Amino acid sequence: MVNPKLKTIGSKLNLLELENISNFKIKTIPTVDVESISSNKYLAKSDDVVISRLRPYLHQVGMVNVPEVWTTTELQVLRNKNSDNGLAAYLYIYLCTRPIQNILYWSQEGTGHPRVPLYIFEQMPFLIPNDKFVSAIKDIVDRVQELDRKSKIKLKTAETKLIDALDLNDWVPPKRVYEIKGYQYGTEETIAQIQVSNFPNFDRIDSEHYQPAFAEIEAKICAVGASRLGDWCAAPMQRGVQPAFEEGGEVFVVASKAVKPTGIEYDPGECTTTTFWEKMRNVKARIYPGDVLLNGTGRGTLGRAGVYTDERPALADNHVTILRMKEGVNPFFVSLFLNSLAGQAQSEKWQTGSSGQLELYPSQMAKFLVPDFSPSIQNELGDLVRESIAARKESQGLIDKARRAVEVYIEEDEAAAFRFLEGKE
């Protein structure tokens, strides 16, 4: 274990936090200004294993694949003494297994913010197999990291091409102003002080809706040809339903936290039954392959979109809106646009509610302007997103395979674990 304190100060650094790890993988490593964070950070290097110690991300595990990254105190850094990255890869998967996850779960201390104490990691049993099995697990982890890099490159390429096509590459947002339809007011003046009667024939009186940045972005979209998002849908947009959760249910429930640009990430604990799925009142919440899912509630997740690519039955909860696209509209392109600068700006423009509970309703989503690119351009950009999602999905499947192999080793023996890896069990 290693926790070197941050000593030097630079202009920017890579910072890994709890929310950057999910499904036992590091998803992103954002760059932040060093002046904006405290000095209580810890250094992790390539092939170090990091594990979260605090809810709601308790026990999430990742393996660092960059030269170095700073972490917060809620992440424990584990480093192999002899710098054997094969053993590091095995440790990474070992910590993902159900037996070790159970140990960590029952080792939590505290009530308000339960966490795993540091001494648990020092006392945890660590079963080390022979070099051949360690090497087999390392090969899988290497492939996982290769697929993750490919996924990120594909998605970044698509994002860059879209921004270039919209001429937003060098765009600088104008200064925010406080005005409604030309009526300007200072920050100390509230909406309540403005007479609605002064502004007939429009239904919004909040200045945020009329920010110049939104108008400039919409002008960029119109310059390449624009349509309304609602016109691209084969059916009216529908929000999901409040699910009746059932542990071990056959139908996945897709909540806001599961909808991400990199694909839909399921929570195994959030399922419902086929009986609930079959009820007529829940038909509107059914999700099918190719549907675009758009978050309609919450700060941080509002306006985030993803494409459902699974064949298994799933339902959207009541915070997620289903967009079923017309024939000829590439859903991966739509998802890419909605997650882009231009799409997120429109989510911000049309959102309603207070800071505690932001909402984006289907009727507002339908008004979004989308670039009316030709099918060939949509497919070019959409295919990059689709390939990115496919690579990440394959990567997650390999993590699950490696994890199960190590579980078989823990529960039975090496021979059984090898049989599982070779598909003989």
N, C-alpha and C positions, 0 to 999 in steps of 0.2 A: 504494500500500500504506500502511496506517496501523496503528500500534500504540501508541495513547496509554495510558499507565499509569493504573491506578485510583487516584484521589486522594481521593475523598470516601467516607465510611463512613455507610451507612444501615442500617435494620433488616433490609431484604430487597432482593434484586435478582434480575433475570432472568439466568440463567447458561446459555450454550450450550456443550455439551461434545461430544466425538467421537461418543458413542453416540446423540446426538439427531439425527444426520443419517444417512439411508440411502436407497438408490434415488434418489440425487441430489436429495433434498428434505429440508428441515428438518421433522422429524416433531413434535417437542415442544420447548418452551422452558420448562423448570421454573423455579420461584421458590425460592431458597434463602436461608438466613440468612447475611448478610455476615460475621458473626463466625466462621462455620464454614469459610470458605475463605481462602486466602492473598490478598495484595494483588497478586500477579503475574497480573493479568487485563487483558484488552484490550477496548476498546469497539468494537462494530459498530453501525452505524445503518441505518435503512431503506434498502433497495436496495443495500446492500453485499453483496458475494459472499464467502462463506466456504468454505474448502476444507481438508480434513483432511490433515495431513502425516505421520501416524504410523499404523502398523499396529495393530490389524486393520481400521481404518476408512480406510485410505490412499485418497486421491483422491476421497472423497465430497464432493459439492458441494451448497451450498444458497444461497438468496438470502433475505436478512433482510426480513421483511414486518411488523416491529414498529418503533416509533420508535427504540429502542435496546436493545441486549443486550450483556452482558459475555461474553467468550469466554476459553477457556484458551489456553495457548501452543501447544498442538498444532494449533490452527486458525489458518490464515492469513487475514487480512482484506484484501480487495481492494476499493478504492474508485475510481470513475471521477472524474477530476479536474474535469470540467466539470458534474458532477451530472446528467448525462443518463441518466435511468433506462431509456431505450430501449437505450442502449449497454450499460448494466449488465445488462439482461435478456439481451442478446446474449452478453455475456461469460460469464454464468452458463451458458448452453447450450453455448457454445464449449468451456468447460472440461469439459463432460460428454462430448464427442465422443471416439470411439475414438483418433484420431490424437494428441490432446492427452493423453488418459489414458495412452497408450503412452509418450509423452515423460516423463510424471511417473513411470511405473513404472520406466523404465530410468534415472531420475535419482536413485533412492534411494541413500542413503549409510548405512553402518553395518551391523552384523550382528545384535546382540541385539535392538535396537529401531530398525530402519531407518526413515529419514524423508527427506523431500524438503528439501534445503537452501533457504534463502530466496533465494539468488541465482538459482536456477532460474526462479522466478516473474518476476524482473526481466529475464531473458534470453529468456524464452519468446516464440516468434513469435505475433503477434496479427494475423490477417487481418480487416480491417474492410470489409464490403460497403457498398453504397449505402444511403441512408436508407430506401428502400422495403422492402428485405429486413430491415433492422434493425427497422423498424416491424412487419413481419409476425411476426417472432419475439417482439417485445414483446407483441403482442396475444395470442399463445399463452400466454406466461408470465403475463400478467394473468389470463387465464381459469384457469390452473393455480392461482394464488393464491386466486381466488374460490372454486373448487371445494374447495380445502383448508380455507378458512374455513367453508364450508358443511358439510363433513364433520365438522369439530371441533364445530360448534354442534349438529348432529344427535346426535352421540354424547354430548356433555355433557348435552343435554336428556334423553336416555334414562337416563343415569346418575342425574341429579337426580330424575326421576320415580320410578325404582326405589327409591332411598334413602328418598324421602318415603313411598312405599307401604309400606315395611317399618318406618317410624317410627324410622329411624336417623339422621335429619337432625341432631339435636342430641345424639346418643348420645356419651357419653364413656367410653372403655374403663376398666374398673376396674383398680386396681393389680395388677400381676402377683404371684402368690403361688407358694410352693414347697410343694406338697402333693400327696398322692395319696389320693384317696378319704377326705379328711378328715384324713389324717396330714400335719402340717406339719413342715417342716424348714428349716434355714437355708441360706444360699447356700454356706456352707463344707462342708455335708454332701452327700455324693454319693449317687447312686442305688445304688452298690455297697454302701453301708452299710445299706441298708434290706432287711430280710428279705422276700423275695417271699411267704413263707408267711404273712406278716401280712395279705396281701391276696388271698384266694382268689376265684375266679370272675370274674376279669377278666384280659385279656391284655396290658394296657399298664401299665408301671411308671414311665413318664416323666411328670414333673409338667407338661411343656408341653402334653400331651394334655388336661389337666384344668383349664386356665386359666379363671377365671370369665368372661372376655370371650367365650370361645367359647360357654359356656352361655347367656349373655345374648343373643347374636346368634341362637342356635338358638331361644330362647324367642320372639324377635321374629318369626322365620319361622313358628313354630308358631301364633302369634297370628293369622296371616292364612290358616292352613291349609297343611300341609306334606306333601310326598311325598319319597320317596327318589329320588335321581337315577337309580339303576339301574332303578327301575320305569318311568321315562320312556323307556328305551331299547328299541328294537325287537329288538335282539340284544345278547348280552353284549359289554361293552366289550373292545376288543382293542388291544394295543400293536402297533406296526409291526415291521419287520424290519431287520436290519443290511443296508444296501443294497450292491450291487456297483456302484460309481460308474463311469460311462462318459461321457467328455466328448462333448458333442453328442448325447447320448441323447434319445430321444423322450418319455421319462417323467420328470416332475419328482419329486424326492425332497423331502419336507417334513420339515425338522428343527426342533428346538425354537426356534431363533432366528428361524425363518420364521413362527411362530405368534404373532400379535399381535391385540389387540382391534380394530384397524383393518383387519383382513383378513390373508390369507396372503401373505407377501412371499417370492417365489421367489429363490433364488440360481441364476443361469444355469449356474454351474459344478457344481451338484449335480444330476445327472441319472443315469438308468439306462436300460436298453434295454427294448424291448417283450418280448424273450425272457425277461428277468428278471421282468417284470410277469406274464407268462403262466404262470410256474411255479406249480404247485398249492400249494406250501408258502408262497407269497407272497400268496395270495388274501386272507388276513386283513388284509394291510397296504394293500389298495386303498382309495383315497379317492374318494368320489362327491360330486357337488354336494349341499349341504345337510348334509353331515357336520360335526359339531362336533369340533374337534381340541383336545386338552387336554395340555399339557406335564406329563410325569411325572418329570422329572429336572432337578436343578441349581438352585442358588441364584440368584434374580433372575428366572428363567424358569418356575420351578415353579408349576403351577396356572394359568398363563396360557392363555387359550382364544381360538379364532378359528373362523370358519365358512368352509368351502371353497365357493367360488362359481364356480369355473372349470369348463369342460366338458372340458378336456384331462385325459388320464390322469395320475394321480399316486399315489405310494406314501408312506406314513408311515414314518419311520425308527423304530428301537426305543426312542426316548425320547418318542415321541408316541403318545397313546392316541386311538383313534377312537370317537366316540359317535354312533351312528346312531339318531336319535330316532323315536319312534312317530308315526303319523299323528295330526295335531291338536296336536302339540307344536311350538312355533315355535323352530327352532334358533338364530335370532338372539337371541331372548330368553334362551335357555339360556346362550349365550356371554356376553351382557351380565351375567347374574347371576354366572357363574363369575368374571368379571373384577372384580366389585364388592367392596366391603368385606366383605359377607356371604359371598361365594364364596371370597375369598382367606383369610378367617379359617378356613374349613373345610379349605382346602388346608394351612394351617399346623397345624391341629389333627391332621390325619391323616398328615402327612408322617413319614417314618422316616429313619433313617440319621444319619450325622455331618454336621458343618457342611461338610465337603469334598464329600460326595456325598449330597445329599438325594434321597429317592425318594417317589413317590406312585403306588401301584399301582392297577390297575383295581378290585380288590376293595375298596379304601379309597374310591375315587371313587364307587363305587356307593352308599356309605353317606351321601353328602352329603345334607343336607336342602335341598329347593328349595321356594320358595313356590308353592302350588298355585293360581295365579291363573287366572281364566277365560280361554278362548281369545281373547276380545276384548281383554283387557288385555295378554296375551302378544303379540298381533299389533300392538297400538298401540306397545308398547315395542320389539318386534322389528323393526317396519318402520322405526323411526328408525335402528336399527343397520344394517339392510340398505341404507337410503338413504345413510348415512354411508360405508359400504364402497363402494357404487356410485360416489359422488362422488370418493372417493380413487382408485378404479380408473380412472375417466375421466381424472382429473388425471394419473396416471402414464402413461396412453396418450398424452396430449398432450405430456408431457415427451419420450417416446420419439420422437414424430413430429417435434418441433422439433429434437431432437438429430440425427436422421437427415437432416433438411433441411440443417443446417449441415455435416454430414459430406459431403453431396453438393456443397455450395458449395466446401468445401475440396478435394475430390477432382476436381471438374469445373469448374462455374462457376455464376454466379447464375441464369442461365436454367434450367439443369437443376434447381437447388434449388427455383425457383418451380414448375416442372412437377411436382415431387414434392409440394409443398404443395397443389397444385390437383388431385392425384390423377391426373395424366396420365402418371405413370411408375410 
